[in-house]
Amino acid sequence: MTRRADDKLMTVPEILEELGGISARTLYRWREIGKFPRGLRLPNDEIRLYRSEFEAWLESLREAS
């Protein structure tokens, strides 16, 4: 996947807000079982996900339904 220069890294709180109220635990569980992109784990153990990956994941859900 080619990233745009302005492809922002999203934080977990930003992702949760975009998803409209799921819990952080649910998001981490989805990551563990492969239902959500792995993203990046920073040295301080925080998770980040490129917005383009997030949008592609959302699109894949739309296509699956």
Biopython code that builds the backbone (N, CA, C, O; Angstrom):
import numpy as np
from Bio.PDB.StructureBuilder import StructureBuilder

atoms = [
    (1, "MET", "N", (0.843, -1.180, 0.000)),
    (1, "MET", "CA", (0.000, 0.000, 0.000)),
    (1, "MET", "C", (0.887, 1.241, 0.000)),
    (1, "MET", "O", (1.803, 1.357, 0.813)),
    (2, "THR", "N", (0.615, 2.145, -0.895)),
    (2, "THR", "CA", (1.350, 3.400, -0.965)),
    (2, "THR", "C", (0.675, 4.415, -0.059)),
    (2, "THR", "O", (-0.533, 4.633, -0.139)),
    (3, "ARG", "N", (1.466, 5.027, 0.797)),
    (3, "ARG", "CA", (0.918, 6.019, 1.726)),
    (3, "ARG", "C", (1.129, 7.419, 1.184)),
    (3, "ARG", "O", (2.156, 7.736, 0.583)),
    (4, "ARG", "N", (0.127, 8.239, 1.415)),
    (4, "ARG", "CA", (0.252, 9.652, 1.067)),
    (4, "ARG", "C", (1.168, 10.312, 2.103)),
    (4, "ARG", "O", (1.331, 9.812, 3.216)),
    (5, "ALA", "N", (1.748, 11.416, 1.722)),
    (5, "ALA", "CA", (2.621, 12.135, 2.642)),
    (5, "ALA", "C", (1.851, 12.616, 3.870)),
    (5, "ALA", "O", (2.429, 12.786, 4.943)),
    (6, "ASP", "N", (0.536, 12.837, 3.708)),
    (6, "ASP", "CA", (-0.266, 13.335, 4.827)),
    (6, "ASP", "C", (-1.038, 12.214, 5.541)),
    (6, "ASP", "O", (-1.977, 12.491, 6.287)),
    (7, "ASP", "N", (-0.649, 10.955, 5.318)),
    (7, "ASP", "CA", (-1.318, 9.816, 5.955)),
    (7, "ASP", "C", (-1.011, 9.838, 7.454)),
    (7, "ASP", "O", (0.102, 9.530, 7.880)),
    (8, "LYS", "N", (-2.006, 10.205, 8.229)),
    (8, "LYS", "CA", (-1.836, 10.442, 9.661)),
    (8, "LYS", "C", (-1.866, 9.132, 10.440)),
    (8, "LYS", "O", (-2.631, 8.223, 10.118)),
    (9, "LEU", "N", (-1.028, 9.048, 11.463)),
    (9, "LEU", "CA", (-1.100, 7.933, 12.397)),
    (9, "LEU", "C", (-2.184, 8.241, 13.429)),
    (9, "LEU", "O", (-2.150, 9.278, 14.092)),
    (10, "MET", "N", (-3.136, 7.331, 13.553)),
    (10, "MET", "CA", (-4.248, 7.522, 14.489)),
    (10, "MET", "C", (-3.918, 6.852, 15.821)),
    (10, "MET", "O", (-3.282, 5.798, 15.859)),
    (11, "THR", "N", (-4.358, 7.477, 16.907)),
    (11, "THR", "CA", (-4.212, 6.894, 18.236)),
    (11, "THR", "C", (-5.420, 5.999, 18.523)),
    (11, "THR", "O", (-6.428, 6.060, 17.820)),
    (12, "VAL", "N", (-5.308, 5.175, 19.553)),
    (12, "VAL", "CA", (-6.436, 4.323, 19.938)),
    (12, "VAL", "C", (-7.663, 5.168, 20.293)),
    (12, "VAL", "O", (-8.757, 4.839, 19.832)),
    (13, "PRO", "N", (-7.542, 6.235, 21.085)),
    (13, "PRO", "CA", (-8.735, 7.045, 21.360)),
    (13, "PRO", "C", (-9.381, 7.619, 20.092)),
    (13, "PRO", "O", (-10.606, 7.695, 20.008)),
    (14, "GLU", "N", (-8.580, 8.018, 19.118)),
    (14, "GLU", "CA", (-9.137, 8.520, 17.859)),
    (14, "GLU", "C", (-9.888, 7.419, 17.119)),
    (14, "GLU", "O", (-10.964, 7.657, 16.568)),
    (15, "ILE", "N", (-9.323, 6.220, 17.107)),
    (15, "ILE", "CA", (-9.977, 5.086, 16.449)),
    (15, "ILE", "C", (-11.292, 4.763, 17.144)),
    (15, "ILE", "O", (-12.311, 4.554, 16.486)),
    (16, "LEU", "N", (-11.272, 4.723, 18.476)),
    (16, "LEU", "CA", (-12.487, 4.414, 19.228)),
    (16, "LEU", "C", (-13.573, 5.449, 18.964)),
    (16, "LEU", "O", (-14.747, 5.103, 18.826)),
    (17, "GLU", "N", (-13.183, 6.712, 18.893)),
    (17, "GLU", "CA", (-14.149, 7.775, 18.612)),
    (17, "GLU", "C", (-14.766, 7.589, 17.221)),
    (17, "GLU", "O", (-15.975, 7.740, 17.045)),
    (18, "GLU", "N", (-13.925, 7.262, 16.241)),
    (18, "GLU", "CA", (-14.429, 7.052, 14.878)),
    (18, "GLU", "C", (-15.385, 5.862, 14.815)),
    (18, "GLU", "O", (-16.334, 5.867, 14.030)),
    (19, "LEU", "N", (-15.138, 4.849, 15.634)),
    (19, "LEU", "CA", (-15.978, 3.657, 15.627)),
    (19, "LEU", "C", (-17.245, 3.821, 16.459)),
    (19, "LEU", "O", (-18.109, 2.944, 16.460)),
    (20, "GLY", "N", (-17.355, 4.919, 17.150)),
    (20, "GLY", "CA", (-18.604, 5.253, 17.812)),
    (20, "GLY", "C", (-18.934, 4.510, 19.082)),
    (20, "GLY", "O", (-20.090, 4.148, 19.304)),
    (21, "GLY", "N", (-17.949, 4.278, 19.913)),
    (21, "GLY", "CA", (-18.285, 3.797, 21.242)),
    (21, "GLY", "C", (-17.890, 2.385, 21.610)),
    (21, "GLY", "O", (-18.292, 1.903, 22.669)),
    (22, "ILE", "N", (-17.105, 1.686, 20.768)),
    (22, "ILE", "CA", (-16.644, 0.391, 21.239)),
    (22, "ILE", "C", (-15.591, 0.617, 22.317)),
    (22, "ILE", "O", (-15.001, 1.695, 22.399)),
    (23, "SER", "N", (-15.359, -0.388, 23.133)),
    (23, "SER", "CA", (-14.368, -0.252, 24.203)),
    (23, "SER", "C", (-12.976, -0.536, 23.663)),
    (23, "SER", "O", (-12.812, -1.186, 22.631)),
    (24, "ALA", "N", (-11.985, -0.040, 24.378)),
    (24, "ALA", "CA", (-10.595, -0.305, 24.013)),
    (24, "ALA", "C", (-10.337, -1.807, 24.069)),
    (24, "ALA", "O", (-9.617, -2.342, 23.226)),
    (25, "ARG", "N", (-10.915, -2.487, 25.047)),
    (25, "ARG", "CA", (-10.719, -3.935, 25.175)),
    (25, "ARG", "C", (-11.226, -4.670, 23.930)),
    (25, "ARG", "O", (-10.589, -5.610, 23.454)),
    (26, "THR", "N", (-12.370, -4.236, 23.411)),
    (26, "THR", "CA", (-12.902, -4.846, 22.189)),
    (26, "THR", "C", (-11.935, -4.645, 21.032)),
    (26, "THR", "O", (-11.669, -5.578, 20.274)),
    (27, "LEU", "N", (-11.409, -3.435, 20.891)),
    (27, "LEU", "CA", (-10.457, -3.156, 19.819)),
    (27, "LEU", "C", (-9.229, -4.051, 19.948)),
    (27, "LEU", "O", (-8.782, -4.627, 18.955)),
    (28, "TYR", "N", (-8.676, -4.179, 21.151)),
    (28, "TYR", "CA", (-7.499, -5.010, 21.352)),
    (28, "TYR", "C", (-7.812, -6.485, 21.088)),
    (28, "TYR", "O", (-6.978, -7.219, 20.558)),
    (29, "ARG", "N", (-9.011, -6.908, 21.459)),
    (29, "ARG", "CA", (-9.417, -8.290, 21.190)),
    (29, "ARG", "C", (-9.503, -8.516, 19.684)),
    (29, "ARG", "O", (-9.037, -9.541, 19.187)),
    (30, "TRP", "N", (-10.096, -7.568, 18.949)),
    (30, "TRP", "CA", (-10.168, -7.675, 17.494)),
    (30, "TRP", "C", (-8.777, -7.791, 16.889)),
    (30, "TRP", "O", (-8.568, -8.570, 15.959)),
    (31, "ARG", "N", (-7.813, -7.014, 17.416)),
    (31, "ARG", "CA", (-6.433, -7.096, 16.925)),
    (31, "ARG", "C", (-5.860, -8.482, 17.179)),
    (31, "ARG", "O", (-5.222, -9.061, 16.300)),
    (32, "GLU", "N", (-6.084, -9.023, 18.384)),
    (32, "GLU", "CA", (-5.540, -10.323, 18.774)),
    (32, "GLU", "C", (-6.053, -11.448, 17.880)),
    (32, "GLU", "O", (-5.309, -12.376, 17.563)),
    (33, "ILE", "N", (-7.316, -11.371, 17.473)),
    (33, "ILE", "CA", (-7.896, -12.458, 16.681)),
    (33, "ILE", "C", (-7.890, -12.172, 15.179)),
    (33, "ILE", "O", (-8.443, -12.946, 14.397)),
    (34, "GLY", "N", (-7.268, -11.063, 14.777)),
    (34, "GLY", "CA", (-7.104, -10.772, 13.363)),
    (34, "GLY", "C", (-8.288, -10.110, 12.680)),
    (34, "GLY", "O", (-8.367, -10.117, 11.451)),
    (35, "LYS", "N", (-9.216, -9.537, 13.448)),
    (35, "LYS", "CA", (-10.361, -8.846, 12.851)),
    (35, "LYS", "C", (-10.113, -7.356, 12.670)),
    (35, "LYS", "O", (-10.981, -6.641, 12.170)),
    (36, "PHE", "N", (-8.944, -6.881, 13.068)),
    (36, "PHE", "CA", (-8.593, -5.474, 12.952)),
    (36, "PHE", "C", (-7.113, -5.411, 12.583)),
    (36, "PHE", "O", (-6.339, -6.259, 13.028)),
    (37, "PRO", "N", (-6.703, -4.431, 11.782)),
    (37, "PRO", "CA", (-5.280, -4.320, 11.403)),
    (37, "PRO", "C", (-4.369, -4.244, 12.626)),
    (37, "PRO", "O", (-4.732, -3.651, 13.642)),
    (38, "ARG", "N", (-3.209, -4.835, 12.525)),
    (38, "ARG", "CA", (-2.256, -4.853, 13.636)),
    (38, "ARG", "C", (-1.727, -3.460, 13.964)),
    (38, "ARG", "O", (-1.537, -3.133, 15.136)),
    (39, "GLY", "N", (-1.492, -2.654, 12.966)),
    (39, "GLY", "CA", (-0.957, -1.319, 13.222)),
    (39, "GLY", "C", (0.492, -1.375, 13.676)),
    (39, "GLY", "O", (1.201, -2.352, 13.434)),
    (40, "LEU", "N", (0.911, -0.320, 14.332)),
    (40, "LEU", "CA", (2.285, -0.198, 14.831)),
    (40, "LEU", "C", (2.274, -0.150, 16.346)),
    (40, "LEU", "O", (1.421, 0.508, 16.941)),
    (41, "ARG", "N", (3.209, -0.839, 16.973)),
    (41, "ARG", "CA", (3.380, -0.727, 18.420)),
    (41, "ARG", "C", (4.630, 0.113, 18.658)),
    (41, "ARG", "O", (5.735, -0.275, 18.279)),
    (42, "LEU", "N", (4.443, 1.254, 19.284)),
    (42, "LEU", "CA", (5.555, 2.157, 19.563)),
    (42, "LEU", "C", (6.375, 1.645, 20.740)),
    (42, "LEU", "O", (5.904, 0.783, 21.482)),
    (43, "PRO", "N", (7.592, 2.154, 20.929)),
    (43, "PRO", "CA", (8.426, 1.708, 22.048)),
    (43, "PRO", "C", (7.764, 1.889, 23.424)),
    (43, "PRO", "O", (8.099, 1.172, 24.368)),
    (44, "ASN", "N", (6.832, 2.836, 23.541)),
    (44, "ASN", "CA", (6.144, 3.032, 24.820)),
    (44, "ASN", "C", (4.893, 2.142, 24.924)),
    (44, "ASN", "O", (4.067, 2.337, 25.816)),
    (45, "ASP", "N", (4.756, 1.165, 24.013)),
    (45, "ASP", "CA", (3.661, 0.193, 23.958)),
    (45, "ASP", "C", (2.333, 0.761, 23.476)),
    (45, "ASP", "O", (1.322, 0.060, 23.514)),
    (46, "GLU", "N", (2.306, 2.005, 23.027)),
    (46, "GLU", "CA", (1.076, 2.540, 22.456)),
    (46, "GLU", "C", (0.921, 2.039, 21.024)),
    (46, "GLU", "O", (1.905, 1.778, 20.332)),
    (47, "ILE", "N", (-0.332, 1.910, 20.595)),
    (47, "ILE", "CA", (-0.654, 1.428, 19.261)),
    (47, "ILE", "C", (-1.023, 2.614, 18.378)),
    (47, "ILE", "O", (-1.695, 3.545, 18.823)),
    (48, "ARG", "N", (-0.580, 2.572, 17.129)),
    (48, "ARG", "CA", (-0.962, 3.569, 16.137)),
    (48, "ARG", "C", (-1.364, 2.826, 14.865)),
    (48, "ARG", "O", (-0.880, 1.728, 14.591)),
    (49, "LEU", "N", (-2.248, 3.438, 14.103)),
    (49, "LEU", "CA", (-2.701, 2.861, 12.846)),
    (49, "LEU", "C", (-2.795, 3.982, 11.825)),
    (49, "LEU", "O", (-3.358, 5.041, 12.102)),
    (50, "TYR", "N", (-2.239, 3.745, 10.641)),
    (50, "TYR", "CA", (-2.357, 4.751, 9.590)),
    (50, "TYR", "C", (-3.821, 4.899, 9.186)),
    (50, "TYR", "O", (-4.548, 3.914, 9.063)),
    (51, "ARG", "N", (-4.238, 6.142, 8.984)),
    (51, "ARG", "CA", (-5.630, 6.408, 8.593)),
    (51, "ARG", "C", (-6.003, 5.634, 7.335)),
    (51, "ARG", "O", (-7.126, 5.139, 7.233)),
    (52, "SER", "N", (-5.093, 5.519, 6.380)),
    (52, "SER", "CA", (-5.389, 4.793, 5.142)),
    (52, "SER", "C", (-5.690, 3.321, 5.428)),
    (52, "SER", "O", (-6.563, 2.737, 4.787)),
    (53, "GLU", "N", (-4.978, 2.714, 6.386)),
    (53, "GLU", "CA", (-5.254, 1.322, 6.769)),
    (53, "GLU", "C", (-6.620, 1.214, 7.429)),
    (53, "GLU", "O", (-7.370, 0.273, 7.169)),
    (54, "PHE", "N", (-6.943, 2.182, 8.284)),
    (54, "PHE", "CA", (-8.230, 2.201, 8.958)),
    (54, "PHE", "C", (-9.361, 2.308, 7.938)),
    (54, "PHE", "O", (-10.347, 1.576, 8.019)),
    (55, "GLU", "N", (-9.217, 3.220, 6.978)),
    (55, "GLU", "CA", (-10.244, 3.411, 5.958)),
    (55, "GLU", "C", (-10.381, 2.172, 5.072)),
    (55, "GLU", "O", (-11.491, 1.810, 4.681)),
    (56, "ALA", "N", (-9.259, 1.520, 4.753)),
    (56, "ALA", "CA", (-9.309, 0.293, 3.952)),
    (56, "ALA", "C", (-10.027, -0.813, 4.724)),
    (56, "ALA", "O", (-10.793, -1.580, 4.141)),
    (57, "TRP", "N", (-9.781, -0.899, 6.028)),
    (57, "TRP", "CA", (-10.460, -1.886, 6.868)),
    (57, "TRP", "C", (-11.964, -1.626, 6.882)),
    (57, "TRP", "O", (-12.756, -2.557, 6.739)),
    (58, "LEU", "N", (-12.363, -0.362, 7.056)),
    (58, "LEU", "CA", (-13.789, -0.031, 7.036)),
    (58, "LEU", "C", (-14.420, -0.412, 5.699)),
    (58, "LEU", "O", (-15.524, -0.954, 5.658)),
    (59, "GLU", "N", (-13.715, -0.127, 4.612)),
    (59, "GLU", "CA", (-14.214, -0.466, 3.287)),
    (59, "GLU", "C", (-14.368, -1.982, 3.123)),
    (59, "GLU", "O", (-15.320, -2.448, 2.497)),
    (60, "SER", "N", (-13.434, -2.743, 3.685)),
    (60, "SER", "CA", (-13.528, -4.199, 3.582)),
    (60, "SER", "C", (-14.758, -4.716, 4.320)),
    (60, "SER", "O", (-15.345, -5.719, 3.914)),
    (61, "LEU", "N", (-15.153, -4.041, 5.402)),
    (61, "LEU", "CA", (-16.366, -4.436, 6.128)),
    (61, "LEU", "C", (-17.588, -4.151, 5.270)),
    (61, "LEU", "O", (-18.533, -4.940, 5.239)),
    (62, "ARG", "N", (-17.565, -3.023, 4.575)),
    (62, "ARG", "CA", (-18.686, -2.660, 3.705)),
    (62, "ARG", "C", (-18.830, -3.683, 2.590)),
    (62, "ARG", "O", (-19.944, -4.089, 2.257)),
    (63, "GLU", "N", (-17.708, -4.102, 2.010)),
    (63, "GLU", "CA", (-17.721, -5.055, 0.912)),
    (63, "GLU", "C", (-18.176, -6.433, 1.374)),
    (63, "GLU", "O", (-18.790, -7.175, 0.607)),
    (64, "ALA", "N", (-17.878, -6.781, 2.627)),
    (64, "ALA", "CA", (-18.224, -8.112, 3.154)),
    (64, "ALA", "C", (-19.710, -8.234, 3.459)),
    (64, "ALA", "O", (-20.245, -9.342, 3.511)),
    (65, "SER", "N", (-20.373, -7.111, 3.658)),
    (65, "SER", "CA", (-21.794, -7.193, 4.045)),
    (65, "SER", "C", (-22.713, -7.219, 2.854)),
    (65, "SER", "O", (-23.932, -7.286, 3.017)),
]
sb = StructureBuilder()
sb.init_structure("model")
sb.init_model(0)
sb.init_chain("A")
sb.init_seg("    ")
for serial, (resi, resn, name, xyz) in enumerate(atoms, 1):
    if name == "N":
        sb.init_residue(resn, " ", resi, " ")
    sb.init_atom(name, np.array(xyz, "f"), 0.0, 1.0, " ", f" {name:<3s}", serial, name[0])
structure = sb.get_structure()
